[in-house]
């Protein structure tokens, strides 16, 4: 099976792990991930953040590493992509108001291509009418009111689980990346086999 192309929507201070871990895992199995940010060109950098729960009533935020933009935003051709990924962190809060980002999400929704979202990434989806309506969606708990107001059903998962509703995959945050990536791969039709699997022995 040929590798798929995934469009990753990011902004400044998007969650570090949700960029790096996701991109590298997908690329490791042969998929292409284009990391884009409004008005940024390939080769430019964006700041990332790292959120964690450290005993306070809400999460803390620290500076992460800089992330490389590898596709010029204005040159994105949506028909070339098989799926879109809305990474979380603080970036979604402002890029969701960008009409160009909204048009991108609308394309994947209307063409029924897979949509992947984690943590605050759902803020991008709820900004586009109909995307989460009728869907069961996981996200950071603070996003529950937005999911509900947009017509979706918020799913309160454990921090290490992911949820699949049709071709939409969602999760609560970066601690769920292993499960989230696994479910995204399934939706993309990617099979990972290990030598010595029972199916191989049977053959």
C-alpha positions as CSV (number, residue, x, y, z in Angstrom):
1,X,0.0,0.0,0.0
2,X,1.4,3.4,-0.9
3,X,2.0,5.9,1.9
4,X,-0.7,8.5,2.7
5,X,-0.3,12.3,2.9
6,X,-1.5,13.9,6.1
7,X,-1.9,17.7,6.6
8,X,-1.1,18.8,10.1
9,X,-2.6,22.1,11.1
10,X,-0.5,24.0,13.6
11,X,-0.1,27.5,15.1
12,X,2.5,29.1,17.4
13,X,2.6,27.2,20.7
14,X,1.0,24.1,19.4
15,X,1.8,21.2,21.8
16,X,5.3,20.0,21.2
17,X,4.7,16.2,21.6
18,X,1.6,16.3,19.4
19,X,3.8,17.6,16.6
20,X,7.0,15.7,17.0
21,X,5.8,12.3,18.1
22,X,2.9,12.2,15.7
23,X,5.0,13.3,12.7
24,X,7.9,11.0,13.3
25,X,5.7,8.0,14.0
26,X,3.8,8.5,10.7
27,X,6.9,9.0,8.8
28,X,8.5,5.9,10.3
29,X,5.9,3.8,8.6
30,X,6.1,5.5,5.2
31,X,3.5,8.3,5.4
32,X,4.1,11.9,4.6
33,X,3.2,14.6,7.1
34,X,3.1,18.3,6.0
35,X,3.3,20.6,9.0
36,X,1.7,23.9,8.1
37,X,0.9,27.2,9.9
38,X,-1.0,30.2,8.5
39,X,1.3,32.6,6.7
40,X,4.4,30.5,7.3
41,X,6.7,29.1,4.6
42,X,8.6,25.8,4.4
43,X,11.8,26.1,6.3
44,X,10.5,28.6,8.9
45,X,10.0,27.7,12.6
46,X,7.2,27.9,15.0
47,X,7.4,28.0,18.8
48,X,5.8,25.0,20.6
49,X,4.6,24.6,24.2
50,X,4.5,21.7,26.6
51,X,1.4,21.4,28.8
52,X,1.3,19.2,31.9
53,X,-0.7,18.6,35.1
54,X,1.5,19.2,38.1
55,X,-1.0,19.4,41.0
56,X,-2.7,22.7,40.1
57,X,-6.3,23.1,39.2
58,X,-5.4,23.4,35.6
59,X,-2.4,22.6,33.4
60,X,1.0,24.4,33.4
61,X,2.6,25.6,30.1
62,X,6.3,25.7,29.3
63,X,8.3,26.5,26.2
64,X,9.0,23.5,24.0
65,X,11.4,23.1,21.1
66,X,10.9,25.0,17.9
67,X,9.2,23.0,15.2
68,X,10.0,23.1,11.5
69,X,7.3,24.0,9.0
70,X,7.9,21.7,6.0
71,X,5.2,23.0,3.6
72,X,4.3,26.5,2.6
73,X,0.8,27.3,3.8
74,X,-0.2,29.1,0.6
75,X,0.9,26.2,-1.6
76,X,-1.3,23.5,0.1
77,X,-3.4,21.7,-2.4
78,X,-6.1,19.9,-0.4
79,X,-7.0,17.4,-3.1
80,X,-3.5,15.9,-2.6
81,X,-4.1,14.9,1.0
82,X,-5.7,11.8,2.5
83,X,-6.3,13.1,6.0
84,X,-6.1,16.2,8.2
85,X,-4.7,16.3,11.7
86,X,-5.5,19.1,14.2
87,X,-2.8,19.1,16.8
88,X,-3.5,20.6,20.2
89,X,-1.9,23.0,22.6
90,X,-2.5,26.8,22.4
91,X,-2.2,27.1,18.6
92,X,-5.8,26.0,17.8
93,X,-7.2,28.9,19.9
94,X,-6.2,31.4,17.3
95,X,-5.8,29.6,14.0
96,X,-9.4,28.4,14.2
97,X,-10.5,31.9,13.4
98,X,-8.6,31.9,10.1
99,X,-11.0,31.5,7.3
100,X,-8.4,29.6,5.2
101,X,-8.0,27.0,8.0
102,X,-11.7,26.7,8.3
103,X,-11.9,26.1,4.5
104,X,-9.3,23.4,4.8
105,X,-11.2,21.6,7.6
106,X,-14.5,22.0,5.6
107,X,-12.8,20.2,2.6
108,X,-12.0,17.1,4.6
109,X,-15.4,17.1,6.2
110,X,-17.3,17.4,2.9
111,X,-15.1,14.9,1.1
112,X,-15.4,12.5,4.0
113,X,-11.7,12.1,4.4
114,X,-10.3,11.1,7.8
115,X,-10.1,13.8,10.5
116,X,-7.8,13.4,13.4
117,X,-7.9,15.6,16.5
118,X,-6.2,15.6,19.9
119,X,-6.4,17.8,23.0
120,X,-7.3,21.4,22.1
121,X,-7.3,20.5,18.4
122,X,-11.0,20.1,18.5
123,X,-11.2,23.9,18.8
124,X,-10.3,24.0,15.1
125,X,-13.1,21.5,14.2
126,X,-15.9,23.2,16.2
127,X,-15.2,26.4,14.4
128,X,-16.6,24.8,11.2
129,X,-20.3,24.2,11.2
130,X,-21.3,20.5,11.0
131,X,-17.8,18.9,11.5
132,X,-18.5,17.5,15.0
133,X,-22.3,17.5,14.8
134,X,-23.5,14.0,15.6
135,X,-20.0,12.8,16.4
136,X,-18.6,11.3,19.6
137,X,-15.4,13.2,20.2
138,X,-12.6,13.1,22.9
139,X,-10.7,16.2,23.8
140,X,-9.2,18.0,26.8
141,X,-12.0,18.3,29.4
142,X,-11.9,22.1,29.1
143,X,-13.2,21.7,25.5
144,X,-16.3,19.8,26.5
145,X,-18.7,22.8,26.3
146,X,-17.5,23.7,22.8
147,X,-18.0,20.1,21.6
148,X,-21.5,20.0,23.1
149,X,-22.5,23.5,21.6
150,X,-21.2,22.3,18.2
151,X,-23.6,19.4,18.3
152,X,-21.1,16.7,19.3
153,X,-21.0,14.3,22.2
154,X,-18.0,14.7,24.4
155,X,-16.3,11.4,25.4
156,X,-14.4,11.5,28.7
157,X,-11.6,9.0,28.0
158,X,-8.7,8.0,30.2
159,X,-5.6,10.0,29.5
160,X,-4.1,7.0,27.5
161,X,-7.0,6.1,25.3
162,X,-8.3,7.2,21.9
163,X,-11.8,7.1,20.4
164,X,-12.9,6.3,16.8
165,X,-16.2,7.5,15.3
166,X,-16.2,6.5,11.7
167,X,-13.1,8.1,10.2
168,X,-12.7,10.6,13.0
169,X,-10.0,9.7,15.6
170,X,-9.7,11.8,18.8
171,X,-8.0,11.7,22.2
172,X,-7.6,13.8,25.3
173,X,-4.0,14.8,25.1
174,X,-0.4,13.8,24.4
175,X,-0.3,11.0,27.0
176,X,-2.7,9.2,24.6
177,X,-0.4,9.5,21.6
178,X,0.4,5.8,21.4
179,X,-3.3,4.8,21.2
180,X,-4.1,7.8,19.1
181,X,-1.5,7.0,16.5
182,X,-2.4,3.3,16.4
183,X,-6.1,4.2,15.7
184,X,-5.1,6.8,13.1
185,X,-3.0,4.1,11.3
186,X,-6.0,1.7,11.3
187,X,-8.2,4.4,9.7
188,X,-5.6,5.0,7.1
189,X,-5.5,1.3,6.3
190,X,-1.9,0.8,7.5
191,X,-1.1,-2.6,8.8
192,X,2.0,-3.3,10.9
193,X,3.1,-6.9,11.1
194,X,5.9,-8.4,13.2
195,X,8.0,-11.4,12.2
196,X,6.8,-14.5,13.9
197,X,3.1,-13.4,13.9
198,X,0.6,-16.2,14.1
199,X,-0.7,-15.4,10.6
200,X,2.8,-15.7,9.2
201,X,3.4,-19.1,10.9
202,X,0.1,-20.3,9.5
203,X,1.2,-19.4,6.0
